[in-house]
Amino acid sequence: MRFNGVVVDNAFKIDLLIDNNLIVELKSNERLAAVHSKQVLTYLRLMELPLGILMNFGQPLFKDGLKRIANDYQGPFGQGETSL
């Protein structure tokens, strides 16, 4: 990662980066805390990506452990437009 012209090696570790477009953060907790969502949002902002998924395998049902997180980043498609 580069910040103010300084290269910072190993600044953060993303669990999965799919096709350089989607961050997937994996957890295994009884319940998610607000800090988990903020962690994904920070990754999205640093990498200027629009979407991330937080997956928590600690929930009884898999669907209850999924959370989609959107960044307010405006990508190469301009204001209000996305490729999704």
VENPE-V895620 format. One record per helix or strand of 3 or more residues. SS is the DSSP state (@ for helix, = for strand). FROM is the first residue (numbers start at 0). TO is the last residue. Records with the same first field share a line. If there is no record, write none. Layout:
BEGIN
SS = FROM-TO / FROM-TO
END
This chain:
BEGIN
= = 15-17 / 21-26 / 50-55 / 65-69
@ = 33-46 / 61-64
END
